[in-house]
Amino acid sequence: MKAILRKICSPILNLFEKGPQPEIYKPLNRKILFVMAVLLIGLATGVTFAAVSAGQVAFFLPVIVFGGGGLVCLIVGALGDERAVMNIWGGR
């Protein structure tokens, strides 16, 4: 199942899996990435409810930005290798 999901999400994963192997990798970085994904997706959900209740289309730009960021964090955290996680954090 993980191989199929990695193949589907390969355009996103290929962006972050480039570069040298990280020298320092902490499993806590992956856990924090999951927490950030939950926070960003929660924020996107909250803005969606506000946009629907206000009837404004302009509110959907933050939904796309925060939801997309949360989705990328979730994909890299769940399916990415150590190199991808460290490239999101900017670790060398």
Backbone as CSV, one residue per row, in Angstrom:
resi,resn,N_x,N_y,N_z,CA_x,CA_y,CA_z,C_x,C_y,C_z
1,MET,0.823,-1.197,0.000,0.000,0.000,0.000,0.865,1.258,0.000
2,LYS,1.944,1.232,0.811,2.812,2.395,0.881,3.495,2.651,-0.461
3,ALA,3.851,1.580,-1.169,4.498,1.739,-2.476,3.554,2.390,-3.481
4,ILE,2.277,2.030,-3.430,1.297,2.618,-4.342,1.110,4.100,-4.021
5,LEU,1.002,4.430,-2.736,0.849,5.837,-2.344,2.093,6.653,-2.689
6,ARG,3.278,6.057,-2.525,4.514,6.762,-2.895,4.540,7.050,-4.395
7,LYS,4.043,6.106,-5.194,4.016,6.304,-6.641,3.035,7.404,-7.025
8,ILE,1.885,7.445,-6.356,0.892,8.482,-6.634,1.422,9.861,-6.236
9,CYS,2.107,9.926,-5.101,2.598,11.207,-4.575,4.034,11.506,-4.997
10,SER,4.558,10.790,-5.984,5.953,10.968,-6.381,6.295,12.381,-6.866
11,PRO,5.399,13.129,-7.522,5.795,14.494,-7.902,6.136,15.368,-6.694
12,ILE,5.406,15.208,-5.607,5.694,15.994,-4.401,6.940,15.462,-3.705
13,LEU,7.040,14.147,-3.592,8.173,13.547,-2.884,9.485,13.778,-3.614
14,ASN,9.466,13.786,-4.947,10.705,13.998,-5.699,11.298,15.378,-5.443
15,LEU,10.454,16.354,-5.157,10.964,17.706,-4.857,11.796,17.726,-3.579
16,PHE,11.394,16.937,-2.594,12.041,16.984,-1.291,13.074,15.887,-1.083
17,GLU,13.097,14.867,-1.928,14.040,13.773,-1.741,15.329,13.972,-2.529
18,LYS,15.527,15.148,-3.090,16.772,15.457,-3.785,17.827,15.893,-2.778
19,GLY,19.070,15.761,-3.165,20.154,16.260,-2.331,20.870,15.165,-1.568
20,PRO,21.852,15.575,-0.773,22.641,14.584,-0.032,21.869,13.988,1.140
21,GLN,22.338,12.855,1.599,21.749,12.197,2.767,21.994,13.077,3.993
22,PRO,20.979,13.291,4.833,21.176,14.160,5.998,22.130,13.539,7.011
23,GLU,22.946,14.401,7.605,23.890,13.925,8.607,23.194,13.692,9.939
24,ILE,22.288,14.591,10.285,21.588,14.490,11.559,20.100,14.346,11.268
25,TYR,19.529,13.235,11.710,18.102,13.018,11.554,17.551,12.608,12.903
26,LYS,16.490,13.289,13.318,15.831,12.961,14.576,14.400,12.530,14.271
27,PRO,13.951,11.404,14.816,12.553,10.987,14.588,11.543,12.024,15.075
28,LEU,11.947,12.884,15.991,11.056,13.933,16.481,10.680,14.895,15.359
29,ASN,11.577,15.095,14.386,11.268,15.987,13.264,10.057,15.501,12.482
30,ARG,9.939,14.191,12.299,8.791,13.625,11.589,7.513,13.818,12.398
31,LYS,7.601,13.653,13.710,6.422,13.834,14.566,5.952,15.283,14.561
32,ILE,6.897,16.209,14.600,6.544,17.627,14.550,5.921,17.962,13.202
33,LEU,6.386,17.312,12.140,5.809,17.524,10.817,4.343,17.085,10.785
34,PHE,4.025,15.966,11.465,2.633,15.530,11.564,1.793,16.533,12.345
35,VAL,2.350,17.079,13.414,1.622,18.073,14.218,1.352,19.318,13.384
36,MET,2.347,19.762,12.627,2.155,20.922,11.756,1.082,20.647,10.709
37,ALA,1.064,19.424,10.160,0.052,19.064,9.164,-1.342,19.139,9.767
38,VAL,-1.497,18.628,10.979,-2.809,18.671,11.635,-3.231,20.113,11.899
39,LEU,-2.288,20.936,12.347,-2.614,22.343,12.616,-3.003,23.084,11.343
40,LEU,-2.255,22.879,10.257,-2.559,23.579,9.011,-3.883,23.105,8.409
41,ILE,-4.134,21.811,8.458,-5.399,21.300,7.932,-6.565,21.763,8.803
42,GLY,-6.356,21.834,10.115,-7.389,22.366,11.007,-7.677,23.832,10.726
43,LEU,-6.628,24.592,10.468,-6.804,26.009,10.133,-7.555,26.158,8.820
44,ALA,-7.217,25.339,7.836,-7.922,25.382,6.552,-9.392,25.004,6.720
45,THR,-9.668,24.040,7.580,-11.053,23.649,7.834,-11.826,24.779,8.503
46,GLY,-11.214,25.435,9.480,-11.863,26.556,10.153,-12.149,27.709,9.212
47,VAL,-11.206,28.018,8.333,-11.415,29.100,7.365,-12.495,28.701,6.359
48,THR,-12.570,27.422,6.026,-13.624,26.963,5.115,-15.002,27.199,5.713
49,PHE,-15.164,26.832,6.991,-16.455,27.077,7.643,-16.771,28.566,7.711
50,ALA,-15.775,29.393,7.967,-15.996,30.840,8.005,-16.364,31.370,6.626
51,ALA,-15.731,30.839,5.591,-16.017,31.304,4.236,-17.421,30.907,3.804
52,VAL,-17.832,29.719,4.166,-19.166,29.274,3.787,-20.228,30.087,4.516
53,SER,-20.002,30.330,5.812,-21.010,31.090,6.563,-21.055,32.554,6.138
54,ALA,-19.914,33.103,5.704,-19.898,34.496,5.261,-20.305,34.642,3.802
55,GLY,-20.233,33.557,3.058,-20.612,33.621,1.650,-19.599,34.344,0.789
56,GLN,-18.367,34.383,1.223,-17.319,35.082,0.487,-16.418,34.083,-0.238
57,VAL,-16.165,34.341,-1.506,-15.294,33.471,-2.288,-13.827,33.786,-2.007
58,ALA,-13.516,34.998,-1.612,-12.128,35.405,-1.386,-11.487,34.670,-0.213
59,PHE,-12.284,34.123,0.673,-11.741,33.379,1.811,-11.138,32.044,1.394
60,PHE,-11.397,31.601,0.188,-10.913,30.285,-0.212,-9.436,30.292,-0.602
61,LEU,-8.818,31.445,-0.788,-7.376,31.497,-1.046,-6.590,30.988,0.168
62,PRO,-6.883,31.421,1.395,-6.192,30.830,2.541,-6.482,29.344,2.716
63,VAL,-7.663,28.904,2.319,-7.982,27.480,2.397,-7.042,26.691,1.495
64,ILE,-6.815,27.195,0.298,-5.922,26.516,-0.639,-4.488,26.525,-0.120
65,VAL,-4.033,27.661,0.406,-2.656,27.775,0.887,-2.434,26.899,2.125
66,PHE,-3.270,27.048,3.137,-3.082,26.276,4.373,-3.376,24.790,4.153
67,GLY,-4.401,24.488,3.392,-4.714,23.092,3.102,-3.630,22.423,2.281
68,GLY,-3.091,23.141,1.312,-1.995,22.595,0.511,-0.742,22.374,1.335
69,GLY,-0.426,23.331,2.194,0.734,23.166,3.075,0.566,22.001,4.029
70,GLY,-0.625,21.851,4.577,-0.895,20.730,5.466,-0.832,19.397,4.741
71,LEU,-1.321,19.372,3.518,-1.283,18.145,2.735,0.149,17.751,2.383
72,VAL,0.967,18.732,2.029,2.378,18.445,1.731,3.086,17.932,2.977
73,CYS,2.853,18.558,4.121,3.461,18.089,5.373,3.021,16.671,5.698
74,LEU,1.769,16.376,5.481,1.247,15.039,5.762,1.859,14.000,4.824
75,ILE,1.968,14.318,3.547,2.542,13.389,2.571,4.011,13.135,2.865
76,VAL,4.771,14.199,3.096,6.204,14.031,3.361,6.424,13.328,4.691
77,GLY,5.619,13.646,5.695,5.773,13.000,6.991,5.439,11.521,6.960
78,ALA,4.435,11.147,6.197,4.000,9.752,6.175,4.759,8.910,5.155
79,LEU,5.063,9.482,3.998,5.625,8.681,2.917,7.073,9.006,2.582
80,GLY,7.558,10.166,2.998,8.899,10.585,2.632,9.981,9.883,3.434
81,ASP,11.184,9.848,2.857,12.310,9.270,3.584,12.955,10.348,4.460
82,GLU,14.053,9.973,5.113,14.716,10.912,6.035,15.193,12.168,5.314
83,ARG,15.634,12.016,4.082,16.119,13.151,3.301,15.000,14.156,3.060
84,ALA,13.801,13.675,2.745,12.666,14.560,2.497,12.266,15.323,3.753
85,VAL,12.241,14.627,4.884,11.885,15.285,6.139,12.899,16.368,6.487
86,MET,14.171,16.068,6.328,15.196,17.062,6.658,15.218,18.212,5.658
87,ASN,14.860,17.962,4.393,14.799,19.063,3.426,13.653,20.004,3.730
88,ILE,12.561,19.506,4.279,11.472,20.410,4.691,11.953,21.286,5.826
89,TRP,12.720,20.718,6.763,13.217,21.489,7.901,14.415,22.345,7.539
90,GLY,15.002,22.101,6.379,16.175,22.870,5.977,17.453,22.374,6.612
91,GLY,17.446,21.154,7.141,18.642,20.590,7.774,19.613,20.075,6.723
92,ARG,20.865,20.299,6.960,21.900,19.838,6.019,22.702,18.744,6.646
